[in-house]
Every structure is written in C-alpha cells, then in structure tokens.
C-alpha cells in the first residue's frame, strides 16, 4: 500500500522528541533511564497508527512500551494517539525492525508484539515476514534467556506459516486461538485493522509463544 507523503512529519517528530526518540541507538542497554524506572519493557514491531500500544500503556502503567514503525507518514499518527492517551510509559521509534540489535541490549526486552504484520504471501518474499526465522533470532537476541511473542493476524496463511516457523525454531506454543473474539479474550486491545476485520465478521488468529534459551541448547 502506498503511503501518503507528509512533508511536515520531520518537524512534528522533532517537536515531540519526548515520545518519538530520534537516535535510539544511544540508549542501547539503558532504556530504563528513558522511562525513569526499571519496569519491564515490551515492544511492538510494526506499531502502525498506535491504537494498540497506546491502549496497552493505559491498561498496564507498570510496563514500559516501545513501538517500532518504519513509515514516517504512519508513525506521526501514532505519536498523536500517544499524546491524546496521556500515557507516559510509551516511546516510539521510526526505524526498521532489521536494526533491533543496534537499539536494544540482550535481555533488555521481555515481550514482542506482532500485530497484523504484512503477510508477504509470495514465496520469494518469505524473508520479509516478521515471523521468519531470521527475525525470530533478532527477537531472541534482545530478549535473552526467556521471552514471549504475542502474535495476531487476520491472514490464515500467515498464521499457519508462523506457527510452523515458531515450532521449527524451538518455541513453545502457550496459547493458540483460531477465532479470538469468540473466545472471550480478557484485556484484549484491538488495533485499527483488528476493528475493521472483526466488524466484517472475519476471524482473528492469535498465538502466544515463549522460549527458554537454555532449554534449546
């Protein structure tokens, strides 16, 4: 999908540097100083317009959240949603997920959220899927000995692929739902896409997986 260019985006992000961190690599290993506490840090890779992460932050004030979004034209909306929410435990990064290891130290992150990621359905694009093994390795490196991935999608093909990818990587499936909204999800915060697809009666697929690195050595 083509993103509409927003020439004012750079200025807007600079004006909101308390939320949109312009040089995140400088905080590698010391994100606790950014938040001013030692609360656990959860990240959302592909945070989109920010509805999920701002909602989670309001719901869980004792957890720090960092949203990662590649497109500047999208992250400006997320910044505004965070501002409107009044949540102080959220930061946003305009970076590529490929650079996670440049931004976070091993063991610094406790959970990764992947919500409605691009399915990249063609086989030749498999390496771009955020549940491809190379990305799983990146998540493992920033989470260290233990960690969790919470994954939601409306795409059945991507969901099946991801379950297989998780299993082959040696991750433990904690929870799997083939119809999230008909399974009484407690504390579920919907993304913009989730609201749209759910309203159309489309099932939402969800999985929680975890690893213990020592168990796989």
N, C-alpha and C positions, 0 to 999 in steps of 0.2 A: 504494500500500500504506500502510495506517495505521501510524504509528509509536507505539509504546507510550511514554506519558509517564513520565519518570524524575525525580521531584521532587528527587532527590539530585544530579542532574547538575551543577548550578551549583557546588555545593560541591566535587564531585570534580574538576571542571576547575580551580577555583581552587587546590586542593591540589596540582595537577600543572601549575602555570603554567610550569614549565621545558620542558614538552612542548607544552601547549596554550596558544598565545600569545593573550592576551586582547585586546590592542589592536595588531593587526598593522600598521596604517597608520603607526604611529610609526617602523617600521623600513624604510619605503619607501626604496630606494636604498642601504640599509646592512644588508642581511640577513647579510652576511659577518661583522658584529660579533656577531650572534646565535650563529653557529656557531663563531666564533673562528678562521676561516680563509678563504681565497679559493677554495675548491673550487667547481666548477660546481654550480648549483642546478637540480634537476628538480622539477616539481610534478605532483601527481596531482589532477585535478579530479573530485571525487566519490569520495573515498577509502574510503567505506563503513566496514567494520569493521576495516580496517587491515592485513589479511594481506599484501596486495601490497607496500605501502610499507615495512612493517617488514622483509619478506623482501628487498626490493631494497636497503635500507640495510645489512643484514648482508652481503649479497653484494658490495656496492660501497662500502666505507668511505671512499673518496676522492671520493664525490659526496654532496652535501647534498640532502635530500629534504624537501619540504613538501607535506603532504596537506591538501586543502580539502574540507570536508564541511559541508553546510547543516544537517543534522539533529543537534541536540544529543544526542538519545537514541541516535544511532548513533556519534557521534564519541567518546563515553565508552569504548566497546568498543575503538576504535582506539587510544586513549590507553593502555589497559591492555595491548594487544598490543605496543605500542612499549616499554612498561616491561618486559614479560616478555622481549622480544627482547634487551634490553641494548644496543640500538643508540643511539648518541649523536648521530647525524647525521640525525635526523628531528625536524620540528616539525609541529604540526597546527593548522589554523585553522578555526574554526567560523564560516564566512562564506559568502555567496552568490557564485557564480562571476561574477555581474554586476559585482562590485566589484574584480575583479583589478587594474584600473588604479589603484585607490586604494591598493593594497598593494605593488605591485612597480613599480620604475622600468624604463624602456625598456632592454632589453639585459641585465636582471638574471637572466633565466631562460633556460636553454639547451634544455630539453625539457619537453613537456607530455604526460602520460599520461592517456588517456581509457579507462577500463575498465568495460565493461558499463553504459554510461550508459542512463538511461531512454529508450526509443525514441520516446516520444510519437508513436504511429502515426497519429493523426488529422491531416489536412492543416492544420486550423486551429491546431494546436499546433506547427507547424514551427519557429517562432521559439524554442521552448524546447529544441530539440535542441542538444546541446553541440557538434555539428559544423555548425550553421547558420552562415551567413557572418558574422553579427554577432559570434558567439563566436570565429570564426577571426580576425577583426580584433583582438579583445581579446588573443588569444594572440600574434599578431604584434607587437602593441604592447609586450608585456612581454618579448619575445624579441629584438626589434630586427632587425638586418640579416640574421641567419641563425637558424634554429631548426628543431626537429623536433617532430612529433606522432606518438606511438605509440598506436594505437587498437585495442581488442579488443572484440568483442561476439559474442553468440550469435544475434543478430537479423539475419537475412538482409536484410530490408527496410531496416533502419537502415544496414547495411553498404553496400548498393548506393547508398542516398541519400548517404552520407558520401563515398564515392569520387567521386560526381558533384560534390558540394559542394567537395571538395578540388580537383578538376580545374578547376572553374569559377572558383575563387579564384586559380588560377595556381600551385598547389602541385605539386611533383614527387613522383610515386609512386616510392618507393625499393624497397618490398617489399610484396607482397600475398599472403596465404595464405587459401585457402578451407577449409582443414582443418588448423589449426595443430598439433594434437597428433599428426598423422600425417606431419608434415614435419620431424621431428627438430629441434624448437626448442631451441637452446642457451641456457642461462641463463634460461629462462622461469620466472617466478614466477607461480603461479596465485592468483587471487582466490578468495574463498569461492564466488561464483557460478560461476566457471570450473570449480572442482572438482565442483560439483553437476551442471552441464550436461554436462561431459565424462564423468562417471560414467554418465550416461544415454545415452551414445553420440551426443550432439548435437555437430555440428561447431562449432569456434570459428573465427571470422573475425578476421583481423588485418591491419593495414596500417601501414606506416611512411611518412610523408611529410615533405618538407622544403621550405623556401623560402629564396631569397636575394632580399631585398627589392630590391636594385639591379637584378637581372635582370628585375624586373617593372615597373620604372618606365618 
